[in-house]
Amino acid sequence: MTSGFTQLKVCARTVELLNKSGKKQPTEVQQRVIPAIYAGKDVIARAQTGVGKTLAFVIPMLEKIDTKKAYVQALVMAPTRELAQQIATEIKKLAKDTGIGTLAVCGGRDFVSQKHKLSGKTHIMVGTPGRLLDHLRKGNTDLGGISYLVLDEVDEMLQQGFEEDIASVLALTPANRQTILCSATLSEEVRKLGKKITRNCVLIDVNPQQATADKIQQICIKVSEEKKQQSLASLITRLNPYLMLVFCASKEKAIALNSWLLEQGFNVDVLQGDMSQAKRKTVMKNFRLAKLQILVASDIAARGLDVEGITQVVNFDIPHDADWYVHRIGRTGRAGNTGMAITFYTADEVKWLSNLETKLSISLERQNLTGETLTRTRKKTATAKKKPQKKRGKTAVGPNKRGTKYAEASRKQKGRNEDAKGKLPENKKSFGRGKRVRQERSR
């Protein structure tokens, strides 16, 4: 049977390596991105983590490298050190025995050591904007031979304020390069950047909910803000997860939750932006090796996190953006495995839950903390009760005092009108009477 990757015109050697690693059929993002790159198009691709976007740009990139040329021909930029290192590792797996040199250039590594490696045979450079600029400014490498540029998780790079650094790096690359932007969201900033730096561009938007719906059981549990931590502890005890990733809205919340869970005796650690590189590396290594059962993280710290075997993702704080929700839950249900995504929400956050369901066209399963499925209740639209119409005629006012009062006033007025008709049948009489009264008064 013809391999799916063969149909995409991927070279036989790469197909064989992919098959050996268990990747026999391309994912949706790979089916759409790989042909566009082979056709020489610039690409902006929206796809969340876990759907194979790294291979989507790595596979064509490897076939564009000329090993006879000993200079950097491809550059991949990423927002975090972890993601840069993961991409470099993925490239090295596929580039094995090809003679293609790959180097990760990011912070947390010895600068001088990187400088020496850059002077050797490096065809593909993967790095973070800050460290790349440091080497470029010191003349340790140059990008004059770049023909292939990838900005991965570009929305996160922009959110972290790397726009000027990106512009500085791009200014050092040839104008005729091929450019690929990968992003979890298609924000206005991403679209603007795409217009500036791409030519003849193809926009590929992979349906996020379609990519995860079949593999991930999506659940929501209503909790109170005061008992949120206890609710999580109860959930952990019941599920006894192999690997659980818990997302908090901020690093402060992540730190506080981690401390509380440690006090309760859980095997947990935290991943947040202020940690040293050495500490981050240790935490991630322990989580990958399942020495940690639970990892509490903020969104920014976990961006680009790629760990196989995560059985549950918990949104301790409900995300207010649908793209962030999809990006979070994409950490589980990877590589064909099933997963579970659980979202906590309070009574005040029902609107955010409804927002997620509406934008993603999904309906999360309602459960309680014991795992029982709850019947979904919808608020009925209030309809005004029709008031019985009053009958006309003698019974119109009935016993109603207000009606009786107005009816009596109406009868009196009617009587006065009738008297007036009798006394003053003609206007002339009225004027004449007024004249006699004035004459009498003048006397």
FIDREN-167408 format. One line per field, with one value per residue (C-alpha): x, y, z. Coordinates in Angstrom, 3 decimals, always signed. Each point is the difference from the previous one (the first is absolute). Layout:
N
east = [X, ...];
north = [Y, ...];
up = [Z, ...];
This chain:
443
east = [+0.000, +1.302, +0.992, -1.854, +3.317, +1.058, -3.126, +1.184, +3.223, +2.180, +3.282, +0.232, +2.682, -2.062, -3.117, +1.893, +1.170, -3.542, -1.407, +2.576, -1.069, -3.654, -0.993, -1.531, -2.818, +0.320, -2.211, -2.317, +2.465, +2.750, -2.249, -0.652, +3.316, +2.539, -1.327, -0.188, +3.650, +1.108, -1.775, +2.207, -2.799, +0.357, -2.353, -1.880, -1.341, -2.300, +0.189, +0.221, +2.719, -0.315, -1.243, +3.389, +0.795, +3.725, +0.382, -2.112, +2.808, +2.979, -0.578, +0.174, +2.804, +2.344, -0.387, +0.962, +3.382, +3.130, +2.595, +2.798, -0.520, +1.480, -2.132, -3.386, -2.776, -3.057, -1.025, -2.739, -0.943, -2.019, -1.166, +1.428, +3.161, -1.908, -1.822, +3.185, +1.750, -2.980, -0.019, +3.762, -0.369, -2.769, +2.153, +3.011, -2.102, -1.030, +3.372, +1.914, +2.785, -0.796, +2.905, -2.343, +1.317, -2.577, +0.682, -2.279, +0.923, -1.851, +0.577, +0.954, +2.870, +3.658, +0.406, +3.645, -0.751, -2.785, +2.390, +2.474, -2.725, -1.294, +3.425, -0.358, -2.401, -3.458, -2.717, -3.053, -0.100, -2.824, -0.144, -1.696, +0.038, +2.166, +2.855, -0.039, +0.452, +2.885, +1.916, -0.878, +1.121, +3.319, +0.539, -0.038, -2.298, -1.905, -3.279, +0.981, -0.490, -3.433, -2.561, -2.475, -1.355, -2.490, -1.593, -1.582, -2.579, +0.240, -3.015, +1.849, +3.143, -2.043, -1.766, +3.349, +1.156, +2.422, -1.336, +3.048, +2.418, -1.809, +0.223, +3.738, +0.657, -2.113, +1.845, +3.142, -1.604, -0.400, -3.260, -0.592, -0.133, -2.977, -1.874, -2.242, -1.925, -1.534, -2.366, -2.575, -2.149, -0.606, +0.006, +0.013, +3.711, +0.828, -1.915, +1.755, +3.435, -0.898, -0.887, +3.324, +2.382, -1.635, -0.498, -2.413, -1.345, -2.406, -2.116, -0.655, -2.394, -0.411, -3.358, +1.065, -3.004, -0.045, +3.614, -0.649, -3.666, +0.480, +2.901, -0.760, -2.907, -0.926, -1.629, -0.977, -0.600, -1.692, +1.878, -0.001, +2.935, +0.507, +0.295, +1.823, +3.224, -1.853, -1.949, +3.240, +1.363, -3.175, +0.302, +3.651, -0.808, -2.841, +1.809, +3.499, +1.517, +3.148, +0.939, -2.262, +0.603, -1.852, -0.314, -0.337, -0.705, +3.230, +3.362, -1.092, -2.981, +2.159, +2.532, -2.723, -1.804, +3.242, +0.844, -3.457, +0.118, +3.456, -1.408, -2.691, +2.682, -0.394, +2.913, -0.030, +2.223, -0.501, +1.087, -0.071, +1.776, +2.340, +1.764, +3.665, +0.833, +1.626, -3.142, -2.280, +2.145, -0.136, -3.772, -0.629, +2.330, -1.771, -3.401, +1.014, +1.405, -3.232, +1.933, -2.571, -3.673, -1.387, +1.421, -1.603, +0.775, -0.869, -0.883, +3.190, +2.300, -1.691, -0.053, +1.720, -0.062, +0.135, -0.310, -1.418, -2.180, -1.969, -3.259, -1.903, +0.080, -1.829, -0.995, +0.138, -0.830, -2.325, +1.604, -1.896, +1.236, -1.081, +3.422, +1.697, -2.450, +0.810, +3.717, -0.142, -1.974, +2.189, +2.658, -1.923, -1.366, +3.231, +1.521, -3.305, -0.569, -3.159, -0.075, -2.233, -0.414, -1.772, -1.031, -0.957, -2.471, -1.851, -3.504, +1.468, +1.850, -2.933, +0.231, +3.593, -0.995, -2.824, +2.421, +2.358, -2.790, -1.498, +3.262, +1.190, -3.443, +0.386, -1.909, +2.111, -1.229, -1.286, +1.289, +0.272, +3.140, -0.947, -0.072, -3.760, -1.379, -2.509, -3.031, +0.593, -2.509, -0.734, -1.654, -3.479, -0.777, -2.515, -3.311, -2.380, -3.329, -2.958, -2.384, -3.701, -1.694, -2.658, -3.533, -1.693, -3.350, -1.508, +2.392, +3.106, +0.904, -1.603, +1.234, +3.188, +0.082, +2.177, -2.468, -2.996, +1.592, +0.588, -3.487, -1.602, +2.051, -1.074, -3.718, +0.298, +1.690, -2.745, -2.639, +1.731, +0.117, -3.752, -0.769, +2.153, -1.946, -3.269, +1.166, +1.975, -1.588, +1.417, +3.257, -1.864, -1.707, +3.347, +1.424, -3.157, +0.046, +3.615, -0.868, -2.807, +2.248, +2.653, -2.598, -1.353, +3.549, +0.726, -2.967];
north = [+0.000, +3.438, +2.042, +3.236, +1.845, -1.475, +1.477, +3.392, -0.563, -0.362, -1.733, -3.766, +0.271, +2.425, -2.143, -3.014, +1.893, +1.240, -3.521, -1.371, +2.627, -1.016, +2.968, -1.638, +2.371, +3.791, +2.134, +2.626, +2.834, -2.054, -0.863, +3.680, +1.650, -2.371, +0.333, +3.806, +0.159, -2.342, +2.357, +2.842, +1.895, +2.036, -1.393, +1.225, -3.033, +0.078, -3.288, -0.867, -2.090, -3.731, -0.173, -0.457, +3.537, -0.363, -2.818, +1.999, +2.549, -2.232, -2.679, +2.409, +1.982, -3.005, -0.565, +3.611, -0.239, -0.362, -1.733, +1.050, +3.596, +0.530, +2.891, +0.593, -0.560, -0.287, +1.855, -0.909, +2.510, -0.938, +1.937, -2.318, -1.968, -3.219, +0.279, +0.869, -3.047, -2.258, +1.137, -0.518, -3.520, -0.814, +1.237, -2.036, -3.182, +0.389, +1.350, -2.967, -1.183, +2.740, +2.249, +2.861, +1.959, +1.386, +2.295, +1.325, +3.604, +1.150, +1.310, -2.241, -1.461, +1.050, +2.905, -0.713, -3.652, +1.044, +2.404, -2.802, -2.283, +2.745, +0.258, -3.645, -1.565, +1.217, -0.174, +0.475, +2.381, -0.132, +2.681, +2.675, +3.626, +1.426, -2.496, -0.011, +3.776, -0.230, -2.316, +2.018, +3.285, -1.533, -1.372, -3.642, -0.930, +1.626, -0.608, +1.023, -3.549, -0.542, -1.299, -1.478, +1.845, -1.288, +1.995, -2.561, +1.026, +3.475, +1.252, -0.741, +1.747, +3.110, -0.203, -0.158, +3.164, -1.523, +1.972, +2.283, -2.923, -1.911, +3.033, +0.346, -3.659, +0.087, +3.093, -2.172, -2.656, +0.045, +1.443, -3.038, -2.487, -2.310, +0.915, -2.181, +1.313, -2.482, +1.202, -1.310, +3.069, +2.324, +3.264, +3.381, +0.373, -3.320, +0.987, +3.392, -1.581, -2.585, +2.729, +1.741, -2.939, -2.475, -0.068, -2.092, -1.295, -2.872, +0.142, -3.444, -0.104, -3.461, -0.356, -0.214, -1.798, -2.502, -0.908, -0.968, -0.968, -3.696, -0.531, +2.166, -0.321, +3.578, +0.500, +2.992, +0.043, +2.798, +0.941, +2.846, +2.400, -0.619, -3.782, -0.093, -1.433, -2.674, -0.855, -0.578, -2.168, -2.082, -0.376, -1.100, -2.567, -1.475, -0.084, -0.901, +1.340, -1.273, +3.537, +2.986, +3.539, +2.747, +3.457, +3.192, +3.509, +1.491, -0.989, +1.274, -2.351, -2.867, +0.513, +0.220, -3.118, -1.971, +0.918, -1.053, -3.341, -0.706, +0.578, -2.588, -2.571, -0.139, -0.719, +3.391, +2.791, +3.309, +1.492, +3.798, +2.810, +1.176, -3.350, -0.404, -2.060, -2.697, -0.347, -0.080, -2.698, -2.113, +0.371, -0.927, -2.980, -1.313, +0.473, -1.770, -2.911, -0.107, +0.730, +2.777, -0.886, +3.539, +3.119, +3.380, +2.610, +3.424, +0.365, +1.804, -2.416, -3.000, +1.347, -2.515, -2.688, -3.372, -2.978, -3.345, -1.895, +2.868, -1.677, +3.028, +3.744, +2.114, +3.594, +1.129, +3.476, +0.000, +1.660, +2.975, -0.640, -2.979, -0.340, -0.215, -2.704, -2.067, +0.577, -1.128, -3.181, -0.929, -1.124, -3.221, -2.478, +0.115, -2.502, -1.815, -0.448, +0.992, +2.737, +1.915, +3.767, +1.317, +3.627, +1.518, +2.872, +1.982, +1.438, +3.348, -1.663, -1.642, +2.671, -0.997, -3.638, +0.880, +2.110, -2.962, -2.345, +2.490, +0.923, -3.600, -1.474, -2.582, -1.043, -0.938, -2.903, +1.209, -2.068, +0.303, -0.720, -3.661, -0.483, -0.191, +1.491, +2.747, +0.853, +3.262, +2.657, +2.982, +3.166, +0.427, +3.328, +1.803, +0.658, +2.680, -1.319, +1.182, +2.105, -0.826, +2.699, +1.995, -0.287, +3.076, +1.163, +0.213, -2.550, +1.722, +1.469, -2.675, +0.001, +1.818, +3.075, +1.947, -0.766, +0.962, +3.334, +0.914, -1.197, +2.236, +2.987, -0.686, -0.043, +3.318, +1.620, -1.274, +1.530, +3.378, -0.021, -0.686, +2.856, +2.351, -0.805, +0.868, +3.314, +1.316, -1.266, +2.905, +1.933, +3.326, -0.503, -0.564, +3.256, +1.966, -1.182, +1.004, +3.497, +0.529, -1.144, +2.532, +2.813, -0.786, +0.019, +3.383, +1.544];
up = [+0.000, -0.909, +3.026, +0.635, +0.165, -3.334, -1.549, +1.270, -2.006, +3.105, -0.873, +0.604, +2.704, +2.105, -0.476, +1.291, +3.092, +0.646, -0.328, +2.455, +2.547, -0.416, -2.155, -3.050, -0.847, -0.113, +2.214, -1.452, +0.489, -1.678, -2.946, -0.618, +0.908, -1.587, -3.599, +0.356, +1.120, -2.796, -2.428, +1.248, +1.725, +3.171, +2.636, +3.062, +1.867, +3.026, +1.900, +3.678, +1.623, -0.466, -3.592, -1.672, -1.146, +0.781, -2.525, -2.442, -0.409, +0.876, -2.687, -2.985, +1.638, +0.116, -3.732, -0.720, +1.753, -2.146, +2.209, -2.369, +1.118, +3.462, +1.203, +1.638, -2.534, +2.256, +3.152, +2.466, +2.705, +3.083, +3.075, +2.685, +0.564, +0.552, -3.307, -1.880, +1.462, -0.790, -3.636, -0.290, +1.416, -2.503, -2.882, +1.135, +0.092, -3.632, -1.154, +1.397, -2.340, -2.547, +0.877, +0.859, +2.971, +2.465, +2.947, +2.739, +0.798, +3.109, +3.499, +2.880, -2.025, -0.003, -2.429, -0.853, -0.691, -2.391, -1.718, -0.727, -1.325, -2.289, -1.603, -1.039, -2.471, +0.998, -2.653, +2.214, +2.948, +2.554, +2.655, +2.038, -1.256, +2.785, -0.183, -3.806, -0.057, +2.492, -2.349, -3.092, +1.541, +1.065, -3.482, +1.088, -2.875, -2.851, -1.761, -3.518, -1.293, +1.549, -2.470, +2.508, +3.058, +2.577, +2.826, +2.330, +2.611, -1.468, +1.984, +3.228, -1.209, -0.752, +3.352, +1.793, -1.771, -2.517, -2.969, -0.231, +0.408, -2.756, -2.283, +0.732, -0.854, -3.156, -1.224, -0.189, -2.230, -3.806, -1.331, -2.236, +2.881, +0.516, +3.216, +2.149, +3.014, +2.447, +2.688, +2.457, -0.638, -2.918, +1.896, -1.718, +0.861, -1.685, -3.134, -0.172, +0.367, -2.636, -2.503, +0.657, -0.339, -2.410, -3.767, -2.026, +3.311, +0.698, +3.163, +1.495, +2.943, +1.517, +1.735, +3.686, +1.470, -2.857, +0.697, +3.631, +0.283, -0.753, +2.380, +3.017, +2.405, +0.870, +3.404, +2.096, +3.743, +1.911, +3.174, +2.502, +0.070, +3.736, -0.431, -3.314, +1.415, +1.976, -3.153, -1.909, +2.802, -0.073, -3.772, +0.186, +2.685, -2.066, -3.359, +1.266, -3.244, -1.655, -1.082, +0.655, -1.233, +1.890, -1.584, +2.042, -1.268, +1.403, +1.438, +3.419, +0.022, -1.246, +2.796, +2.677, -1.263, -0.172, +3.606, +1.206, -1.849, +1.443, +3.500, -0.761, -0.861, -3.793, -2.362, -1.722, -1.305, -1.776, -3.312, -0.114, -1.767, +2.773, +0.455, -0.873, -3.062, +2.126, +2.134, -3.057, -1.570, +3.157, +0.354, -3.636, +0.164, +3.099, -1.610, -3.215, +2.010, +2.074, +3.183, +0.410, -0.119, -0.222, -1.628, +0.728, -2.645, -1.324, -3.689, -0.982, +1.831, -1.604, -3.562, -2.253, +2.702, -1.738, +2.333, -1.023, +2.443, +1.558, +0.968, +1.306, -0.505, +2.579, -0.599, +3.624, -1.307, -2.996, -3.046, -1.408, -3.517, -2.110, -1.638, +3.376, +1.066, -3.090, +0.487, +3.621, -0.522, -2.973, +2.512, +0.533, -2.536, -1.994, -2.424, -0.424, +3.742, +1.833, +2.597, +2.376, +0.316, +3.102, +0.416, +3.362, -0.064, +2.651, -0.041, -1.128, -2.904, -1.765, -2.700, -0.801, -0.222, -2.374, -2.018, -0.471, -1.002, -2.433, -1.720, -0.273, -0.752, +2.743, +3.104, +3.012, +2.093, +3.390, +2.924, +3.753, +2.006, +0.410, -3.753, -0.421, -3.191, +0.691, -2.066, -1.716, +0.942, -2.146, +1.231, -1.414, -1.526, +2.216, -1.732, +1.219, +1.266, -1.984, +2.073, -0.419, -2.011, +1.857, -1.242, -1.282, +1.334, +3.468, +1.477, -1.340, +3.378, +2.148, +3.563, -0.906, +2.240, -2.413, -2.790, +2.170, +0.859, -3.627, -1.004, +2.669, -1.158, -3.552, +0.998, +1.881, -2.973, -2.270, +2.320, +0.002, -3.766, -0.178, +2.491, -2.017, -3.127, +1.773, +1.466, -2.916, -3.180, -2.054, +0.074, -0.287, +3.368, +1.574, -1.433, +0.953, +3.582, +0.315, -1.277, +2.569, +2.822, -0.995, -0.221, +3.463, +1.412, -1.634, +1.818];
